[in-house]
Amino acid sequence: MFSTLDMDVRPGSGLGAFEIGTSLWNVLELLRGMQHFFPQVDVKYDPDTPTTPIILHIRPHLDLLFSGYEQRLHTISVKKLHDPHPPLTLTYKHAVLSSNEEVLRKVGVSRMFGPTYPGDDLRYPGISFGFEEDARTETLKTPAQADVRQQEVKRIIISQKSADGEQRDMLDDVAECEAMDGELSQAVVKIHEGVTLHFHPSGSEPLRVLLGISTAQDLTCDLGPPLRIHYKEDDRMTIHARATQGDAHADGDYFYNYQQHGIDFLISGATHAVKKVVLHSNVPGTPLFQRYKRCPWEIEGWPEDDEDEFPPRRRFTDRVEEIQHFIAPGGAPPSMILNRTDDEDGLQLPSAATRLFGYDGVILEATESAQVVAVMIF
């Protein structure tokens, strides 16, 4: 016996627990806590594109479309309104819109939402209602015979309202909204210096985290406590450290993991200052997908002169070859292969193996398809 799934419809805003503008990371975390309602979730994406839109297919009723750049909930599609596994009840302004007992028809939409422009679907700001007649099971009717007012609604689409009242393009990013407040909008990396973090809403004071200067206490005061504190135990990379690095075997170092921002900070156990910063791209199909929210990082170069207000940058959307040429035009260094599934028996992923490219002050981790999944500065 399935419990009824009750969801309120909010045109331009959301459906039930799903709010337009919420990050993919937050929605998947939410779904993990609602497995009794949503036991199976399929993640669909283009494995060759770092900014691919992502669809969460939640059987049988929901498809959630996330924007390609910021990975934020863009569009909600509701279908199979009368599938009983589980039963679905939709309400609008405390009135039942659709349920297993209440069939939503064209005339019902018009009564509840009012008049709208002509077309195959009924479109209102932030919501549309579609009709998909199954010709295989229904007798064909001529327009004169059919009562179009009694057409059954087969799908409902909820999307963000645009300034002119039209539906937003499926490939556009989500406009800034309340669901984003307090979340990271941009992380500007300066090699050898640190990272400047910008937050929603626009105009918020940016936060600078400086290597060797900012402390664990600073991070706690400015970002709040980390979701996890992880003490550094894996020292396998120290075999590649230069002999002159006095802290290559430092004891007591620990990570502050801010998965909700897509960032890790390695803190010195001796000085408690930030030693390294790791920024994650949250690329689908890779071992670290969904462990971190996407961090929209950019590597900033040096200005050409004192009057250059807009130094050149390379972003997580660029291919690794472009970023390598930007960092060191002389050529790419030899790479090391990293397979994060080596410690996970039986786990197979399409992009399990990545390559590490080390430069003075920065390391890039990239997939075989040239997508940069993480950047580390030190």
C-alpha positions in Angstrom: 0.0 0.0 0.0 1.5 3.4 -1.1 1.0 6.6 0.9 -0.5 9.5 -1.0 2.1 12.0 -2.2 0.6 15.4 -1.5 2.3 18.3 -3.3 1.2 22.0 -3.6 1.6 23.7 -6.9 3.3 27.1 -6.9 3.5 28.6 -10.4 6.9 30.1 -11.1 8.2 28.9 -7.7 8.0 25.2 -7.1 6.1 22.0 -6.3 5.9 20.5 -2.8 9.4 20.3 -1.3 11.1 21.3 -4.7 11.9 25.0 -5.1 13.0 26.5 -8.4 16.6 27.7 -8.0 17.6 25.0 -5.5 21.0 23.3 -6.3 21.2 19.8 -7.6 23.3 18.9 -4.5 20.5 20.1 -2.2 17.8 18.3 -4.1 19.6 15.0 -4.1 20.3 15.3 -0.4 16.5 15.9 0.0 15.6 12.9 -2.0 17.9 10.7 0.1 15.7 11.5 3.1 12.5 10.8 1.2 13.3 7.3 -0.2 9.9 6.0 1.0 8.2 8.3 -1.6 11.0 8.3 -4.2 12.8 4.9 -4.1 14.3 5.2 -7.5 16.0 8.3 -9.1 17.6 8.2 -12.5 20.3 10.8 -13.3 20.5 11.7 -17.0 23.2 13.9 -18.5 25.7 14.3 -21.4 29.0 12.7 -20.2 31.1 14.8 -22.7 29.9 18.3 -21.6 30.8 19.9 -18.2 27.8 22.2 -18.5 25.3 19.6 -19.6 21.7 20.2 -18.2 20.9 17.3 -15.8 17.5 15.6 -15.5 16.5 13.7 -12.4 13.8 11.3 -13.5 11.8 10.4 -10.3 9.5 7.6 -11.2 6.7 7.7 -12.0 5.6 11.3 -11.7 8.4 13.8 -11.8 11.2 15.0 -14.1 13.4 17.7 -12.6 15.6 19.7 -15.1 18.7 21.4 -13.7 20.6 24.2 -15.5 24.0 23.3 -17.0 26.2 26.0 -15.5 25.1 26.5 -11.9 23.2 23.1 -11.6 20.1 24.7 -10.2 16.5 23.5 -10.5 15.1 25.1 -13.6 11.9 23.2 -14.6 9.6 20.7 -12.9 7.6 18.4 -15.1 4.7 16.4 -13.6 3.2 13.5 -15.5 1.2 10.3 -15.0 -1.0 12.2 -12.7 -3.1 9.0 -12.0 -0.4 6.4 -11.5 -1.1 4.9 -8.1 2.5 4.0 -7.3 2.4 6.3 -5.3 -1.0 8.1 -5.6 -0.5 11.8 -6.3 -2.6 14.7 -5.0 -1.9 18.2 -6.3 -3.3 21.3 -4.7 -3.3 24.9 -5.6 -4.1 27.6 -3.0 -5.5 24.8 -0.7 -7.9 23.5 -3.4 -7.4 20.1 -4.9 -6.2 20.4 -8.5 -5.7 16.7 -9.3 -5.9 13.4 -7.5 -6.8 9.8 -8.2 -10.4 10.7 -7.7 -10.3 14.1 -9.3 -9.4 14.2 -13.0 -8.0 17.5 -14.1 -9.5 18.7 -17.3 -9.2 21.8 -19.5 -12.3 23.3 -18.2 -11.1 22.9 -14.6 -7.8 24.6 -15.4 -9.7 27.5 -16.9 -12.0 27.8 -13.9 -9.1 27.8 -11.5 -6.5 29.9 -13.4 -8.7 32.0 -15.7 -8.3 32.9 -19.4 -5.0 32.6 -21.3 -3.7 32.9 -24.8 -4.8 30.3 -27.4 -2.4 27.4 -28.2 -2.0 23.6 -27.9 -1.2 24.0 -24.2 -2.7 26.2 -21.6 0.2 28.6 -20.6 0.2 30.9 -17.6 3.1 32.7 -16.0 5.3 30.1 -14.4 3.1 27.1 -15.3 1.6 25.3 -18.3 -0.8 22.4 -18.8 -0.4 19.9 -21.6 -2.8 17.4 -23.3 -1.4 14.2 -24.8 -4.2 12.1 -26.3 -3.3 8.4 -26.8 -4.7 7.6 -30.2 -4.1 3.8 -29.7 -6.7 3.5 -26.9 -9.2 6.2 -27.8 -11.6 6.4 -30.8 -10.5 9.2 -33.1 -12.9 12.1 -33.0 -13.4 15.0 -35.4 -13.1 18.5 -33.9 -16.8 18.9 -34.2 -17.5 15.7 -32.1 -14.8 16.3 -29.5 -15.6 18.4 -26.4 -12.2 20.2 -26.1 -13.3 21.5 -22.7 -13.2 18.0 -21.3 -9.6 17.3 -22.5 -7.7 15.6 -19.7 -4.5 17.2 -18.5 -1.6 14.8 -19.0 1.3 16.9 -17.9 2.1 20.0 -15.8 5.3 22.1 -16.3 6.4 24.6 -13.6 9.2 27.0 -14.5 10.6 30.3 -13.3 8.7 33.4 -14.5 10.7 35.7 -16.8 10.5 39.5 -16.7 8.2 39.7 -19.8 6.0 36.9 -18.5 7.2 34.3 -21.1 8.6 30.9 -20.1 12.4 30.8 -19.7 14.4 28.9 -22.3 15.3 25.4 -21.1 19.1 26.1 -21.6 19.1 29.4 -19.7 20.4 29.6 -16.1 18.0 30.3 -13.4 17.6 34.0 -12.5 18.7 34.9 -9.0 16.0 34.1 -6.4 15.5 33.6 -2.7 16.4 29.9 -2.9 20.0 30.9 -3.7 20.5 33.4 -0.8 23.7 32.6 1.1 25.0 30.2 -1.5 28.2 30.6 -3.5 27.9 32.3 -6.9 31.5 32.6 -7.9 35.0 31.6 -6.6 37.9 33.6 -8.1 41.2 31.9 -7.7 44.6 33.7 -7.6 47.4 31.2 -7.7 49.9 31.6 -4.8 47.4 34.0 -3.0 44.1 32.4 -2.3 40.4 32.6 -3.4 37.8 35.3 -3.3 34.3 33.9 -2.7 31.2 35.8 -3.9 27.7 34.9 -2.6 24.0 35.4 -3.5 22.3 37.8 -3.4 24.3 40.0 -5.8 26.0 42.8 -3.9 26.9 40.7 -0.9 30.3 41.4 0.6 32.9 38.9 -0.9 35.1 36.8 1.3 38.8 36.5 0.8 40.6 33.4 1.9 44.4 33.8 1.8 46.9 31.0 1.8 49.1 31.0 5.0 47.1 33.9 6.5 43.4 33.0 6.9 42.9 30.6 9.8 40.4 27.9 10.8 38.8 30.4 13.2 38.4 32.9 10.3 36.6 30.2 8.2 34.3 29.4 11.1 33.5 33.0 11.7 32.9 33.8 8.0 31.5 30.5 6.6 30.1 28.9 9.7 31.3 25.5 11.0 32.2 23.0 8.3 29.9 20.1 7.5 32.9 17.8 8.2 36.3 18.0 9.8 38.6 15.3 8.3 42.1 14.7 9.7 44.7 14.1 7.0 45.8 10.5 7.0 46.5 9.8 3.3 50.2 10.8 2.7 50.7 8.9 -0.5 51.4 12.1 -2.5 54.3 13.1 -0.2 56.6 10.8 -2.1 56.4 13.3 -4.9 57.2 16.3 -2.7 60.4 18.2 -3.2 63.1 17.6 -0.6 63.1 21.3 0.2 59.5 21.3 1.4 59.9 21.3 5.1 56.2 20.5 5.8 56.0 17.5 3.4 55.5 15.2 6.4 53.6 17.6 8.6 51.6 15.9 11.3 48.2 17.0 12.5 46.9 18.7 9.3 43.2 18.6 8.9 40.5 19.5 6.3 37.5 21.7 6.7 35.0 20.3 4.3 32.3 22.7 3.1 30.4 20.4 0.8 27.6 22.9 0.5 30.0 25.3 -1.2 32.0 22.7 -3.1 35.3 23.6 -1.3 37.8 21.9 1.0 40.4 23.8 3.0 43.5 22.0 4.3 44.5 23.6 7.6 48.0 23.4 9.1 48.0 21.4 12.4 50.9 23.7 13.6 49.7 27.2 12.7 46.0 26.5 12.0 46.3 28.6 8.8 45.0 27.6 5.4 47.6 25.6 3.5 45.6 24.4 0.5 42.2 25.0 -1.1 40.4 22.4 -3.2 37.5 23.5 -5.4 35.2 20.9 -6.9 33.2 21.0 -10.2 30.7 18.3 -9.4 30.9 16.6 -12.8 28.3 13.8 -13.3 29.8 10.4 -13.8 32.9 11.0 -11.7 33.6 9.5 -8.3 33.1 12.7 -6.4 29.8 13.6 -8.1 27.3 14.7 -5.5 29.8 14.6 -2.6 30.2 18.3 -3.2 28.0 21.1 -4.6 29.3 22.6 -7.8 31.8 25.4 -7.1 31.7 27.9 -10.0 35.5 28.6 -9.9 37.5 30.8 -12.1 41.3 31.1 -12.3 42.4 34.7 -12.7 45.6 35.7 -14.4 47.7 38.8 -13.9 46.6 42.1 -15.4 48.5 43.3 -18.5 49.1 46.7 -16.9 48.0 48.9 -14.0 45.0 50.1 -15.8 43.7 46.6 -16.7 40.5 46.2 -14.6 39.5 42.9 -16.1 42.4 40.4 -15.9 41.9 37.3 -18.1 40.3 34.2 -16.5 39.7 30.6 -17.2 36.7 28.8 -15.9 35.6 25.3 -14.9 33.7 25.1 -18.2 37.0 25.3 -20.2 38.9 22.2 -21.4 41.9 21.3 -19.4 44.2 22.1 -22.4 43.0 25.7 -22.4 43.6 26.1 -18.7 47.0 24.5 -18.9 48.0 26.9 -21.7 46.7 29.8 -19.6 48.7 28.7 -16.5 51.9 27.8 -18.3 52.1 28.5 -22.1 55.3 26.5 -22.4 53.6 23.1 -22.4 51.8 20.6 -20.1 53.8 18.7 -17.5 53.7 14.9 -17.3 50.4 13.7 -15.7 49.7 11.2 -13.0 46.8 8.8 -13.1 44.4 8.7 -10.2 41.6 6.2 -9.8 39.4 7.1 -6.9 37.5 3.8 -7.1 40.6 1.8 -6.2 39.5 1.6 -2.6 35.8 0.9 -3.6 35.5 -2.8 -4.6 32.8 -3.4 -7.2 32.2 0.3 -8.0 32.3 1.1 -11.7 31.9 4.6 -13.2 32.3 6.0 -16.7 34.9 8.5 -15.6 36.6 6.7 -12.7 40.2 7.5 -13.8 41.4 11.1 -13.8 44.8 12.7 -14.5 46.6 15.1 -12.2 48.6 18.0 -13.7 50.9 19.7 -11.3 52.2 23.3 -11.7 53.8 25.8 -9.3 51.1 26.5 -6.9 48.2 24.7 -8.6 47.1 21.1 -9.5 44.4 20.3 -12.0 42.4 17.1 -11.9 40.8 16.3 -15.2 38.9 13.4 -16.8 39.9 11.6 -20.0 37.3 13.8 -21.8 39.3 16.9 -20.7 36.8 18.1 -18.1 38.4 19.6 -15.0 36.8 18.1 -11.9 38.8 19.9 -9.3 41.5 22.5 -8.9 43.8 22.7 -5.9 45.9 25.8 -5.0 48.7 25.7 -2.4 
